[in-house]
């Protein structure tokens, strides 16, 4: 079934859905209608968490404006080792539990609608599980609960250590070339050249040592597995995947089977970074979910 460019099993407000049963290292930048222009409203704030090598500025202006159109405040956060947090981050900023606690404090006293992409999605999920009163609704784009076994985490830590070493020995530009040409991001090769150049410019503003520290302390190998905690996730949760990203489509399907109130949105002709590759479809499903009762 296909509605409004988004495919799934159940239509709800133009959204294709699937219902599941089958800190100190963080700095906020308010970004809504325009760069740095703040908008407040009667709805909960939307907080955006970027992926690895990203920053608060990695969220396209179209996305921020689209979310703010519903009279919401929209905030994007720099995660440890990224963006404005690329210099002088404290060691505890790169410890998983401490980073999640810092992020929870950064959100403020009122519940927010939390949106996380990839690395940011892993942290968003941990926050929603550990601090349920902080999150009203949860959107996870191309994210996972981590790796299920000690053996998988051990292998991934070795892989992350190798990547961290490349960052430190080769510098940022060669690393980004390897990163951007990984099979996971192959679909982004069809993006317009100016979009790809803007993404590279944003990523290039980061520092190799800080990204290496983030990989070692906050990478998938360092993260505790959250698979067994999924049945306790209390918030309505939207799992967004691009249909070309078969690995994370499978992960989302497995997650939806364990999360009590989960919906899946499968976006066609998009890969891992759905909000960049198909922003209109992404806004349709996310705005519809956040606005639903």
C-alpha positions in Angstrom: 0.0 0.0 0.0 1.3 3.4 -0.9 0.1 6.8 0.2 1.8 10.2 -0.2 5.0 8.6 -1.3 5.3 6.5 1.9 4.6 2.8 2.0 3.4 0.7 4.9 0.5 -1.4 6.3 -2.0 1.1 7.9 -2.8 4.6 6.8 -3.2 7.2 9.6 -3.4 10.8 8.6 -1.4 10.2 5.4 1.2 8.2 7.2 2.0 4.6 6.5 2.3 2.8 9.8 2.9 -0.6 11.2 1.9 -1.3 14.8 4.4 -3.3 16.8 3.6 -6.7 18.0 5.0 -8.8 15.0 25.6 16.1 28.2 27.6 18.1 29.9 28.6 16.7 26.5 25.6 18.1 24.8 24.9 21.6 23.6 21.6 22.9 22.2 21.1 25.3 19.3 17.6 26.6 18.7 16.8 26.4 15.0 13.4 26.9 13.7 12.0 29.2 10.9 15.4 30.4 9.9 19.0 30.1 11.2 18.9 30.9 14.9 15.3 32.3 14.8 13.3 30.9 17.7 9.6 30.0 17.6 7.6 29.0 20.6 4.1 27.5 20.7 1.6 25.6 22.7 2.9 22.2 21.6 5.8 20.3 23.1 9.2 21.2 21.7 10.7 18.9 19.1 14.4 18.0 19.8 16.6 16.7 17.0 19.6 14.5 17.5 22.0 14.1 14.6 24.1 11.1 13.4 27.8 10.4 13.6 30.0 13.0 11.9 27.0 15.4 11.9 26.0 18.3 14.1 23.0 20.4 15.0 23.4 22.1 11.7 23.1 18.8 9.8 19.3 19.0 9.9 18.1 20.7 6.7 16.3 24.0 7.0 13.3 22.5 5.2 13.0 19.9 8.0 13.3 22.5 10.8 10.8 24.8 9.2 8.4 22.0 8.5 8.4 20.9 12.1 8.1 24.4 13.4 5.0 25.1 11.1 2.9 23.3 13.7 3.7 26.1 16.2 6.4 24.1 17.9 9.8 25.1 19.2 12.5 23.1 17.4 15.8 22.5 19.0 18.8 20.6 17.6 21.6 19.4 19.9 25.3 18.9 19.3 26.2 15.5 20.6 29.5 14.8 22.3 32.5 15.2 20.0 30.4 17.0 17.3 29.6 20.5 16.2 30.2 23.1 19.0 31.2 20.2 21.3 34.2 19.2 19.1 36.6 21.1 21.4 37.5 20.4 25.0 34.8 17.9 25.9 35.2 16.3 29.3 36.1 12.6 29.4 32.7 11.7 30.9 31.2 13.2 27.8 32.3 10.0 26.0 30.9 7.5 28.6 27.6 6.1 27.5 25.6 6.4 30.7 27.0 9.8 31.6 26.2 11.1 28.1 22.6 9.9 28.3 22.2 11.5 31.7 23.7 14.8 30.4 21.3 14.7 27.4 18.3 14.2 29.7 19.3 17.2 31.7 19.8 19.3 28.6 16.1 18.6 27.5 14.8 20.7 30.4 11.9 20.0 32.8 9.0 19.6 30.3 8.5 16.5 28.1 9.6 16.8 24.5 9.0 15.0 21.2 12.4 13.4 20.6 13.7 12.7 17.1 17.0 10.8 16.6 18.8 9.7 13.5 21.3 6.8 13.5 23.8 7.6 16.3 21.3 10.2 17.6 18.6 7.6 17.5 20.5 5.2 19.7 21.0 7.9 22.3 17.3 9.0 22.0 16.2 5.4 22.6 18.4 5.1 25.7 17.1 8.4 27.0 13.5 7.5 26.5 14.0 4.2 28.4 16.1 5.6 31.2 14.2 8.9 31.6 10.6 8.2 30.4 9.2 11.4 31.9 11.4 13.5 29.6 9.9 12.2 26.3 6.3 12.4 25.1 6.8 10.8 21.7 9.8 9.2 20.1 10.9 9.1 16.5 13.8 6.8 15.6 15.2 7.1 12.0 17.6 4.4 10.9 18.4 3.5 14.5 19.0 0.4 16.5 19.0 -0.7 20.1 22.6 -1.8 19.8 24.1 -5.2 19.4 22.5 -8.2 21.1 25.5 -10.2 22.2 28.9 -9.7 23.9 30.6 -11.2 20.9 29.0 -8.8 18.5 29.9 -5.8 20.7 33.5 -7.0 21.0 33.9 -7.3 17.2 32.3 -3.9 16.8 34.6 -2.2 19.3 37.5 -3.6 17.4 36.1 -2.1 14.2 35.3 1.2 15.9 38.9 1.3 17.2 40.2 0.8 13.7 38.1 3.7 12.4 39.2 5.9 15.3 42.8 5.1 14.5 42.3 6.1 10.9 40.8 9.4 12.0 43.9 10.1 14.1 46.5 8.9 11.7 45.0 10.0 8.3 43.0 13.1 9.3 39.4 14.0 8.7 39.3 14.3 4.9 40.4 10.8 4.0 38.2 9.4 6.7 35.1 11.2 5.4 35.9 9.9 1.9 35.8 6.4 3.2 32.8 7.0 5.3 30.7 8.6 2.6 31.5 5.7 0.2 30.5 3.0 2.6 27.7 0.8 1.2 25.3 2.1 3.9 25.4 5.5 2.3 25.4 4.4 -1.4 22.0 5.9 -2.1 23.2 9.4 -1.2 25.4 9.3 -4.3 22.3 10.3 -6.3 21.7 13.5 -4.3 22.4 16.8 -6.1 26.0 17.8 -6.1 25.3 21.0 -4.0 23.6 18.9 -1.3 26.5 16.5 -1.1 28.9 19.4 -0.9 26.9 21.0 1.9 26.9 17.8 3.8 30.7 17.4 3.4 31.2 21.0 4.5 29.2 20.4 7.6 31.0 17.2 8.4 34.4 18.8 7.8 33.8 21.3 10.6 34.3 18.5 13.1 37.6 17.5 14.6 39.2 14.1 14.0 40.3 13.6 17.7 36.8 14.4 19.0 35.1 12.0 16.5 37.6 9.3 17.4 36.7 9.8 21.1 33.0 9.6 20.2 33.6 6.3 18.3 35.5 4.7 21.2 33.1 5.8 24.0 29.7 6.1 22.3 29.9 3.8 19.2 27.7 0.8 18.8 30.4 -1.4 20.3 30.5 0.6 23.5 26.7 0.9 23.8 24.9 -1.6 26.1 22.3 -3.6 24.3 18.8 -2.2 24.7 17.0 -5.1 22.9 15.7 -6.7 26.2 14.4 -3.3 27.4 12.2 -2.6 24.4 9.0 -4.1 25.9 9.2 -1.5 28.7 9.3 1.5 26.3 6.3 3.5 27.3 6.2 6.2 24.6 4.4 6.0 21.3 7.3 5.3 18.9 7.7 5.9 15.2 10.4 3.8 13.4 11.4 5.5 10.1 13.4 3.6 7.5 14.3 4.0 3.9 13.4 1.0 1.8 16.8 0.9 0.2 18.5 0.5 3.6 17.6 -3.2 3.9 19.7 -3.7 7.1 17.8 -1.1 9.1 14.5 -2.0 7.6 15.0 -5.4 9.2 16.2 -3.9 12.5 13.1 -1.7 12.6 10.8 -4.7 12.0 12.4 -6.6 14.8 12.1 -3.5 17.1 8.5 -3.0 16.3 7.7 -6.5 17.4 8.9 -5.7 20.9 7.8 -2.1 21.4 4.3 -1.9 22.8 3.2 1.1 20.8 5.3 1.2 17.7 4.6 2.2 14.1 6.8 1.7 11.1 7.1 4.1 8.2 9.0 2.7 5.2 10.0 5.5 2.8 10.5 4.5 -0.9 13.5 5.5 -2.9 15.5 6.4 0.2 18.4 4.9 2.0 19.9 5.4 5.5 19.5 9.2 5.8 15.8 9.5 5.0 15.4 13.1 6.2 18.1 14.2 3.6 17.2 11.9 0.7 13.4 12.2 0.9 12.6 15.3 3.1 9.0 15.8 2.0 8.1 12.2 2.8 10.0 12.3 6.0 8.1 15.5 7.1 4.8 13.8 6.1 5.2 10.8 8.3 7.0 12.5 11.3 4.6 15.6 11.4 1.6 13.3 11.1 2.9 11.1 14.0 3.7 14.0 16.3 0.3 15.6 15.7 -1.8 12.5 16.2 -3.5 11.8 19.5 
